Amino acid sequence: MGSAIELIGRLEANVARALVGKPEVVRLAVVGLVARGHLLIEDVPGVGKTTLASALARSIGGGFQRIQFTSDMLPSDILGVSVWEPARGTFVFKPGPLFTNVVLADEINRTTPKTQSSLLEAMNEAQVSLDHSTHALPRPFMVLATQNPLEYEGTHPLPESQLDRFLLRIRVGYPDTPDEKAILRGDAMPPHESLTPVLAVDDVLWLQDEAERVRADESVLDYLMALIGATRNSPLLALGVSPRGSLALLRAAKAHALADARDYLVPDDVKRLAVPALSHRILVRARMSSDAGRAEPAGDAEAIIRAIVREIPVPR
Amino acid sequence: MAPLEASVASRALVIAMYVLVVDGVVALNLGGLLGPVGAGLVALGTIGSVWQARLRAPLTRIRGGATIPGVIAAAAALVDVLYLAATVLDGLIHLLLFLLLYRLYTRETLRDVRDISFICFFMLVAAAPGTFDVGFLFVFIAFLLVGTAVLMLRHVLMEAERPVDATAFVAGRPPILPRHVVSLTVAASVATLAITATLFFVIPRIGQAALPLRAKLGRMVSGFSERVSLGAFGEIETDAAVVMRVHIPEGTPSPELLPGIRWRGIALDRFDGRMWTRDDPDRYLVHRGPGGSFELARPRGGGVLLTQEIYLEPIGSDIVFGAPRILRMGVRADAVTIDSAVSVTVAAAAARLRYVVDSELEPASPRRPSRRVPPLDDDDRRRYLQLPPIAPRVAALAREATAGSAGPLDAAQRLTAHLAQHYQYTRALERTTELPPVEEFLFVARSGNCEYFAAALAMMLRSVGIPTRVVNGFQRGEWNPFGRYFMVRLLDAHSWVEAYIDDFGWVTFDPSPRTAGPGGEAVARPTPMNLYLDALRMRWYRYVVNWSFTDQMQMAGSVRRATKTWTPGLEWIPRRPDVGRGTLVALVIVVAIGGAIVIVLRRRGTLVLGGRTIPRFYERALRALARRGLVPARGETAREFLARATGAEPAIAAPLATVTAGYERVRFGGVALSADELSALDRSVEALVPRRRTT
């Protein structure tokens, strides 16, 4: 327990060196890692999505690959390919960039659905099936994807099924003025390439196991189910949260509790993670009002989740 | 639930519980549902249960040690209720007593104490309809006080999350049973009593004021039936039991100074030498007058009018009493009958009877003849002159005593004076000769009780041609200044004579020297304490047992009159043709009550959410914060609430943070806190309670 806090603290401090002034975002990223999840970092360009992802990746020992997604990319470009080896007279699998511990999938919505969906099995099953054979991915395995919400030109929005596979969707947001000034001055901001790992791979696996063991009181589970049920019954939503979503929320909340130095859940954990864990899993019903054309579904979804969280009574 | 430890509070709780049990048993005894033998057995069992802990230990080791007796008892109770008990009520009482003892012996937790209290409550409820005794008032008040104490002690013990052990008490911590509990108990009881009394007096009553569910038939008192042997009063003349109370309403000044007040019951006219009977057994129904009361006679004029409110205990007769002559009578009964000798009967339930009588008292001397008196017809004259075969010396004595009198009135007065002066009053009624009783009284014993005096006077007056009848009733009794009533006891039973004097009508003559003055009384006068207690009993009958719808209407009327003069402040409310001031006031009351309900419901809603139990210290902290105006919102977690409260009142930041952290650990972490942690939490909760500013 004590060492879990210490490890997480070290990790957060390291990441925070690269991403100044965003402790909440760093905390969410670490939660995603500890909860064995994949992160979708979504925001306008230039706020540090890639910085966050690569800082997290570089802070833990183990392999790191960065894939810059483009529209002409093929699934084999990320999964790998079987090539004929004349010496042995067989096809030999050449693993793609996915075969590593942390994958930074930059601008994931720039590539075609075909390539996007090739990520699907890998993210969910931690394995790759190719040419009748299955290749396990190393552990831990984590995908950090970034995407631009505003650049619709030439993008392919992620399908619902694939969004559902991300544990959390994180927004970074603009930094505060003093923090931004510090960035401009170049104070205390080493290039994230220079970060050194502070956690070994085994440490990460151990933390993930610890998070599984966090105690969830019946009342907190009831509260979580009340939130999920509200998304399924809300008249504003066309699609509520799936059981995978509720499981994701629980896992994320448990990791959050661990990061908060607790071995039990409190409603705050669930409440804090409801928006990042749920808002990308729901579909907002098309609005009938005059501003129906205003396209900002993500903002709407978050507002609805926030409203639900405000409404559902907390266990006491 | 905390086991009953040998702590101060739980010891007090056990003592209070036993007081409740005793109270319940006394109530059952008062209600006539539990005889002295049964009460003794229950008391023995109750005393034995003090050492129940030793008994319970081996019992719990046996498998089904507690359930098997329970099943057997349930079967026995069923058989008892259906076949053995005298009535279903008795069977249920047996069951209740069994449950009580069973619970007393198996009690272990605070829940059991609560159950025992409930059983005691049911005992009181069962006893309530069967008793009119004022003692029940004391039983009830005792129950209220002790019951409140039990509730509070139980609450204190439940609130204390760790067992409050005796060592903490010795170590100098404040004891858990200071005067506060006692004073709070008294305050809560008084408030409860006030509220229930208000409800009692205000909720409309229907029909009979008291339920005659199991009214005890009073003793059968001889002397007021249609056949009365000489000497019937002998046995009751030493009985000090109160038989009736005659309340004289305000308006008659000093009724205790009115001369010759007596309470007339039955009049008898036929004498066979040993027994008085009635010659004409016919009774006539009396019709209700326009005022709702029964009109019995017309006023003759000349006498004082006296209104009496009479509470008559059941004496095994339907004769009612009142000061002669009764003019009208108000009673809650279907029928009032009267006979030719103006004896009034009311067919009523066996319970205590309350009625109001208006009487015209006989004028004191000097009397003046009146033309309005109807003459006695021949049949009646013959009846009232009937004589058994009597010795000539009786008639001779009568003639001798009345010789030289100016008229029948004078003759009757002389004969009365003769008897009063020359004969002794005694309660010793042994017969010594074979003579007829009256003759023996007149010539041998020369002493007797009122019945002998009355019989002798009646016979002698008849022998000189004056029609007479013997009247059985009661003497005036003791005046009770505390309640403005005459307290009439059985020993006040009395017999006297009414003689018909032409132009005067029926005139009362009382030859017994007993009535000459109180000095002749052998029975001790009641002490002021007794008088006061009896006045309390009277009020209990009047305002609790006999509280009726009519009383409520009268009270409402007087309240309305009082408020009309008392609240001139309402005059400013503009009068509209459609909205009366009464409607406005009612509206305000409705809104106030509705607001109170909403507040209560909202308070509950915020506290009960989540279903499972909140740690007590956090509940207390929430209550303390609510007094500061800080209430958590529906969707607000403890931490968010902490942040908000800290923002509002920075002074409570540290203690509330401690409490919140402790709450999370206990509530969601499933952690059992140590004693030190709990006392630290207690201190933090204390720090949250708002202090009154001293400046």
Interface residues (C-beta under 8 A of the other chain):
Chain A: R215 D217 E218 S219 V220 D222 R262 D263 Y264 L265 V266 P267 D268 K271 V309 R310 E311 I312 P313 V314 P315 R316
Chain B: L607 L609 G610 G611 R612 I614 Y618 P632 R634 G635 E636 T637 A638 R639 E640 E664 R665 R667 F668 G669 G670
